[in-house]
Amino acid sequence: MANISIDRIASLLQESLHPATSKQAEQSLRSIEATPGFSLSLLQIVASDSQGPASNTRLAAALFFKNFIRRNWVDEEGRHMLPAQDVEAVKREIVGLMITVPPKVQVQLGEAISLIADSDFYERWDTLVDDLVSRVTPDNTAVNNGVLQVAHSIFKRWRPLFRSDALFTEINHVLEKFCAPFLELLKTTDELIEQHKNNKQALEGLFNSLNLIVKLFFDLSCQDLPPLFETNLTSIMEVLHKYLTYTNPLLVTDDDDEAGPLEKVKAGICELLVLYTHKYEDVFDVLLQNFISSTWMLLTSIELESKYDILVSKALQFLTAVAKISKHAQTFESVPVLEQIVEKIILPNMTLRTSDEELFEDDPIEFIRRDMEGSDSDTRRRAATDFLRQLMEQFEKPVTEVVSKYINHYLQQYSSDPAENWRAKDTALYLFSSIAVKGTVSSIGVTSTNLLVDVVDFFSRHVASDLVAPFESVQPILKVDAIKYLYTFRSQMTKAQLSDAFPLLVKHLAAPNFVVYSYTAITIERILAMSVEGRALFQPEEVAPFAKDILAHLFRLILKEGTPEKIAENEFLMKCVMRVLIVCRETTAPETGFILAQLINVMMEIAKNPSNPRFSHYCFESVGAVIRFVAPVNPDYLESTLDTPFMSILGQDVQEFTPYVFQLLALLLESNPSAELPQRYQALIAPLLAPVLWDSRGNVPALVRLLQAITARGAAVIVAHNQLEPILGIFQKLISSKLNEGHAFDLLEAIVLNFPPAALGPYWKQIFIILFTRLNTSKTENFAQRFARFFYFLVNREQEGAGIEFVATVIDQVQAGIFGQVYSAVVLPDTNKLQKPFDRKLAIIGLTKILTSNLFINAPYNRAWPTTASTMVKLLDNVQSIPQGPTSDDITHEADIDEMGFGVSFSNLNTTKKGIRDPAPAISVADLKGWVVQTLKGARGRIEGFIPQLPQEVQGSFVQYLA
């Protein structure tokens, strides 16, 4: 770091903490991060023992270091990107540093270590475990906790992974070195807890150790039971059981909301018990009953404060796991036991608590996220419901009968005094949903119900009245219960019943309560997403009469909040906007002005500080829906209206939004394919070719899509401004990367499709040199298939000046006589591997043209004729697997972002999704075989001499073709 001082880096980090200077500081740091030694300077700042404001700089340095490692540690081939001395120094220093820094900084360094371990551990970092073990001390809790934290950061990576030889080699490397000292540390920690049972400060540190030890037990056991653990299972479980039942008044915290160290340890033990019950029942079975009894006692004695919620949830998950095992489930079978379970475990954890009501009022968005079916939140209600449903799976009739008694009791209690006893009805509704649902509630609602109860009749008798009643006459939580009932059981109701309920739901968007109108939006969105046999349940004309009212309510609710963060808080409202626009399609065209104005307003506000990725995604999906369905009839209006906000986002470099804007710009261009390229897009071409844009991995798919759209309408402009060569330079950059090779071929095909052959003439030799370099140095399966497809793509463009003779000529320009080798050794073998139906169709047409070309009928390429014929026949025999046309324009039921998940830096917009394009539309799938036969017959006199050279089964096919 000869030119950049640590003080300068620290100053920039400090500036990055202030909103006014954060973006510029971040850019400055990114501009110098490639300097050798930069990573070590960051670690030096992290290591500085600073208090006060400077401590925030330490944290900022740790955070930047983590992200720096994510960007710069290895490339896509796994090669280190930093200088070798920096790599070794980071690995040498980071473990010792993490052990000594404060917890908040530890978290960031732990994630950085995990990132490093992903590529380096254990083969390129085989000293790590020895280093960790050497640092364990008999009595220094702070140091031990640091060691355990580092170990957990690395070993927790194993939890979601699939079994593989490489994974088990790594795990065995760790077990060999780590297990024995780890078990010794458990024993030492247990002894120290006993020695310091009257020392609160010491106990808190030791229970932090114990919490990490329990987490590591899970990490080390998540794939298979370590032999040393199995040998010592009884003594290990004795210690864990001791702490599942442990009490000490010194560990009771004053905070009613946050779990203390003792609760965290007990919750971790319960989570570990679930793992062992599921995976290792054969060895754990004999020890199980003791834990079942203790967990029962724990659940019946635990209090209602929020700090116990995770513990209760994990304990109930353990009992749910036990109830899945038939022989242990028998413990719960009798009616008296089931009644005790409901009274002592289910009801206390399902009944609405004061803290739940406070959450409903004070943090409604958090209430919704915890309450939603499918949420990963560990709530008491969800865990109690899962336990009850598991018992019902084993003993459906007795559980239904027992719970029904309590449901009727609570409903009667409510009826006696609705105003005072509204909580009783809430409990009754929750109980009923718990036993009415079989399995889980999926994205389409309940798919299977308990046949011993009638969900539609229950709705009519006990729920519908709360939906019909005015807002002020029903307690808001009961309103939410009624709406949620529709949400949960929507798949069990007829279209007529849902149609009757729909106007009532729309009215609830005007409710004053946050949770009521949010759950209404959630339910409307899910109902509109329903389908029957692949067709939308509600058609555009059925929803259109309500659309204006729904959208007006939703935009009002979204924009009533003052700050960008608050506007983006409620993604459920924006998702409902998106769904209405997608379902209504063109029917919202008369309201385009209003809709676009509102969406642009929202978009520009959240661009000031993007804070909720889901909200942002649904916002841009909504804009995409308007473009998709309105732009084909009014492209100029949309282009001019969206130009300013889109250019503003690009100009301000809102990195989270730029890939969305590129996708939407492409969709706008594609919506009016016959028009000339507007001036505003012409001015955009040069900035789009700037290398810095293409350095961001998240931009690449969207930028390629946009360049494809621009070249389709503006090839002449690009040639006139000498911009073709820079575009080919982008292709060269992309093709060098395995991650981007598919995008490179997409761009290359668009170039060939849209530019006149004369414009590409000077570049063909270099294009194939680039492609052959990749083939020789780092060929992948995807590259091989795309190369084969590109070969046939060119062969089929003889009318545009390409064709097989052209391909042979340009390939031989690279090296005289190389075409025959490339065709026989690369193209033909990879043709058999083509997976995509239209790629196979393209190959069939291309091979047929090759078989009837003079080039392959005559020497020297006639040697490849029989192999070419065999390859074509094999593909043609499977022609029925090719789809009959491009995919439908109906995107109503495309996967939701919730189901797809977000990419690291790019999320594809469903509303901008392109249908599958047939690269040879002139020949239909139905006519393909007939076209092949007709083409071969036309060349019969020139090709029938090859038939005796064909394998017997292929000969038969050719005789039929030529008959």
Summary of the structure (lengths in Angstrom):
residues: 963
radius of gyration: 32.9
end to end distance: 78.3
largest distance: 101.7
contacts: 3065
relative contact order: 0.03
helix: 74%
strand: 1%
